[in-house]
Amino acid sequence: MLQIRVKPGIEDRIRGFFPWIYRPEIASYSRKPKKGELVVVRDFGGKFLGYGYINPEANIAVRILSFDKEEPITPELIKRRIKEAYDYRKRLYINSNAFRLVHSEGDLLPGLIVDVYGEYAVLEFTTYGMNTFRDAVLEAIVELLRPKGIYEKTSSVAKRVEGVEAKEGVLWGEVPKETTIWEHDLRFVVNIPQGQKTGFFLDQRNARKFVRSLVEPGDRCLDVFCHTGGFALNMKKMGAKEVIAVDLSPLALEVGRKNEKINDLSGIKWVEANAFDYLRKLDSEGEKFDVVVIDPPSFAKNRHAVPNALRGYKELCVRGLRLTKTGGYMAIFSCSFHITESHLLEVLTQASYDVRRQVRVIAKTFQDKDHPWILQMPNTLYLKGVWVEVV
Ligand SMILES: C[S@@+](CC[C@H](N)C(=O)[O-])C[C@H]1O[C@@H](n2cnc3c(N)ncnc32)[C@H](O)[C@@H]1O
């Protein structure tokens, strides 16, 4: 098997269970590496550090799957980890038939995402190395779930950064254009083939539940970047009199309208617009809301994009705070792992200063527990949200 040695100093981080090795951190190779092959990682002096897979073309060149000399990477290991991930989900009592079954590094399976929507599963291979285990992954999913169908999605990152061949479509069985899932007492239509990500933003499940504790009958609410109405439907369900839901995607809004209907709700105003423009418009018209939720897509795809992203978050916070009534609530989220919780708090502080409003933090929410994160990898905590009351 290919062997690599890392540069002096890198070994401490790896012994601390950080599983990524960046290309410039590799001191030597036992031979020319091939994309996706397995590798033994050693410190500069030759001591064993772990087993991983390598992609010499990617910046994150090696991802370690095992820090145990007795546990080399085999298809059986991959299958066992998927089973362990499934057993963990069973213990969570998620109040939904849709959940993330495998969360990449969070389940010690870097490069693999598996989402379950009722009787269907969606797979995403985000690294070249994990893609080489696709047969084992497929076998494990079929054995565990006995699904009606499995769909494969490819992320643009996988293609661009890792050179994974573009594959998208039904891998196994049959997958309909739309399926319906339930979350708490609401039902949601999920368009697996055409929807964003794997079809639904499962990671916001606990935040969608939390918003219910803030909405009172008769309230006026705003769901910005609403996608298919995750927050809007919960707001309406709690008796909000008026809900405005804004998104740029016509497909997401079309599904949102279906969601409203299948839940026997009515009165949500679905607005197709650029959220930045629409917030400016609402603000210039002097509109005010009891609850405002702002859940944008990732603005910082890499660390160089952070300063621009922070300007975007600040603008959203300024508008959001101005649109929130005194005594009302606002939430701002970031789903980029380059934007930390401190970044969000800092931006909120600046925004509250600009709008001259006193703000009380009432809660923080994170990706739900079927998206576990690794303590030694702070960047696996990618989704964070701050909920405030405008005093
Ligand atoms: C993180 S998702 C929101 C998920 C949603 N809150 C839920 O619970 O399902 C972000 C959404 O922002 C939308 N979006 C992206 N850029 C936008 C823009 N400039 N204006 C409005 N919506 C935008 C995307 O279409 C996507 O639906």
The ligand as a Gaussian input file, in Angstrom:
#p B3LYP/6-31G(d) Opt

LIG

0 1
 C      -30.603000      27.310000       3.308000
 S      -31.907000      27.349000       2.156000
 C      -33.303000      27.716000       3.168000
 C      -33.919000      26.507000       3.828000
 C      -35.258000      26.734000       4.474000
 N      -35.194000      27.698000       5.526000
 C      -35.875000      25.443000       4.987000
 O      -36.057000      25.297000       6.212000
 O      -36.189000      24.566000       4.168000
 C      -31.557000      28.830000       1.270000
 C      -32.582000      29.235000       0.205000
 O      -32.181000      30.521000      -0.293000
 C      -32.607000      30.633000      -1.655000
 N      -31.831000      31.749000      -2.245000
 C      -30.543000      31.767000      -2.637000
 N      -30.174000      33.022000      -2.996000
 C      -31.267000      33.802000      -2.807000
 C      -31.522000      35.189000      -2.962000
 N      -30.557000      36.026000      -3.371000
 N      -32.744000      35.651000      -2.665000
 C      -33.727000      34.832000      -2.261000
 N      -33.539000      33.508000      -2.065000
 C      -32.330000      33.000000      -2.345000
 C      -32.379000      29.259000      -2.230000
 O      -33.234000      29.066000      -3.338000
 C      -32.741000      28.368000      -1.018000
 O      -34.068000      27.941000      -1.134000

